[in-house]
């Protein structure tokens, strides 16, 4: 599959790029996508939830009333979980929700997500992002030039470009990532993927499958 390359102003640059079939034209594996998205979301959970149990509640340990002869059920102290101000039974404790998924499964999930975007014609390739200082206006004009303003856009850069990243922080529905760090969740959540030519090359180098050497 070939895509046209555009300039920053939205005009055609007169060149094309070829999408590697091993990255952008695979048989999508929805189960691999589900596993990877679940991993990402689980690893994002802090797991710092905590409630006070019986031994941690700030109440006196005095026995509330005598054991027998009152007509009421026996009772110990006010920390009892069955009482209104008592501790919590089996409450949440700090824990780690992190999950692990094989690296090959993660790569398959990313290839599947990129394949879906390619089939939806939701990928735009730009020559380069020439920006020396952060500018929200520049980024808004870039999105307007491609007619994607107001949509969920994922911008992929070839390397670390602080100016582009900082420009996108105040623009709603825009996410800026280095191509090598773009996750399956980032790709699936975007309606349009706007990437540099260098970002496309980085993705191909990271996820592509090299052709086997010919026998002589």
N, C-alpha and C positions, 0 to 999 in steps of 0.2 A: 504494500500500500504506500502510495506517495502522497505527501502533503505539501502545500505551498508554504513558502517562508514569507513572513510579513515583516515590514518595518514597524517602528514604534508608533508611527502615525496611522497605522492600519492599512497602508498601501502595500501592494505586492512587491517583493524584492526581486522577482524575476527568476528565482531559483526554487528548487524543490528538495525535499529530503525523503528518504525511503525508510519506512518503519520496519524494523527487524521483525520478521514473522515469528521468531522464537520468543518475542516479548509482547508484541501487540496483536498477534493473531494465533493464539493458542486455544485449546478447548477449555473454556472456563470451568473451574472446579468450585462450585458454590460451597461445598463442605469445607474446603481449605480456606475460603474467604470467611466463613463463619468461625472457624477455629482461630484465625488470626485476629479478627475483630474482637472476639471474646477475650483473647489474650491481652490486647491493647486496653480494652475497657477495664478488665480486671486489674491490670498493673497500675492503672490510674487511680484506683481506690486507695484512700489513705489508710483505712482500717484502724483509726484511732478512737473508735466509739467505745464508751465505757460507762457503766452504771454502778452505783454503790450496792454491794451485796450486804448480807446480814452482818458480817464482821466489820464492815467499813462504815456502817451507819452511825451517826453521832447521836446516840441515845443512851440513857442510863441502862445498866445491866440489872437494875433492881427488879425483883419479881413483883408483878403488878398487884396481885392479891394472893391470898393463901390458896393452897392447892385444892382443899376440899371444903365443903360446907357452904359454898356461896350459891350454888345452883347454876353457875356458869361453867363453860368448858375450861379445863386447866389452861393456864397461860404462863409463859415465862416472862421475858422482857418485852419492851416496846419495839425491839428490832425484828420481831417475828415477821416473816414475809406475808403472813395473812392479815397483818394489821395495816391500817391506812398509811402510816408513816414508816413502815418497816422497810427492810431491804428487798431487793429484787431477786427472784428465783431464776437462775439460769439466764441472767442478763448478758448482753454482748460484752465481750472482752477484746482488747486490742489484738489484732491478728493480721497476717499478711494474706492478701487475696491473690497474689501473683500466680500466674500460670505460665507454663513453658510449652512452646511449640517448636518442632524441629525447624531448622533453618531452611531446608528445602521446601517445607510446607509453607513457610512465610513467603518465600520467593514465588512459589506457585500462586499464592493468593494475590500477590502484587501483580504478577503477569495477568492473572484473570481479570483483576480490576482495570488494568490498562487496556486489555482486550475489549472489555465492555465500553470503555470510553472511546476507543478507536471506532468501534462499530456504531456508536451513537454520534460519530463525527463531532465529538466534544473536545477535540484537541486542537490547539492553535500553536504554531511554532513561530517564534519571533527571533530576529537576527541577534539582538543584544539589548540589554538594558543599560544605557549610558546615563548614569546618575551619580553625581559627586556628593550631593548632600540630600538628606531626607526631604521629601516634598509630597505631601498628601495630594496637592493639586495635580502634580505630575501623574500620580497613579490614577487619579480619577479621570484625567484626560486620556490615559492609556486605555482604561476600561471602556470609556465612551467611544474611542476610536474603533474598538473591536465589537461594539454593540453588546457588551456583556455587563454593563453597569446595572447594579441592582440584583444580579444573580450571584450564586455561590461560586466563587472563583478560587482556584488553587494556582498560585504562581510558583513555578519551579525554576530555580536558578542553578547555574552550573556549579558554583561554589558559594562561599560565604560572602554575601553582599549586604553589609549592614544598612546601607542607605535604602535599599529596596525593602528590606525587612521592616525598618522603622517607618517607612512611608505607608506600609499597609496596616499598621497597628490601629489607626483611627478610622479605617474604611470598613464599614459593615460588610459582613459576608465574604471578606477577603482573607485568605491564608497564604503566607509566604513560607516556602520550605526550600531547603537545598534538595536537589533531586535525589541524592543518595539517602536522605532522611525521610522522604515522603512515604507515609505508611499506607496500608490498605484502607484504613478508615479515612485518611485524608483524601484519597482518590475517589472513594465511593461517595463521600459527602459533597463533592464538588460537582456543579453542573457543567462547568467549563474548566479545562486544564490549560493554562497559558504557560508555555515553557520556552526557554532559550534553546538555541541550537546546541549549545554546550550541555544543557541539562538533558536533552535527548540523547546525546552521546554518552553522558554519564550513566543514564538508566540502561542503555544498551550494553555498556561495558559491565555493569553490575549484574544485570539479570539475563543477558543474552547467553546463548549456548554457542560456543565456537564450533565451526564446521570441522568434522574429523579430517585428519591429514590423509591425502590420497596415497595409496600404495604404489610403490614403484617397482 
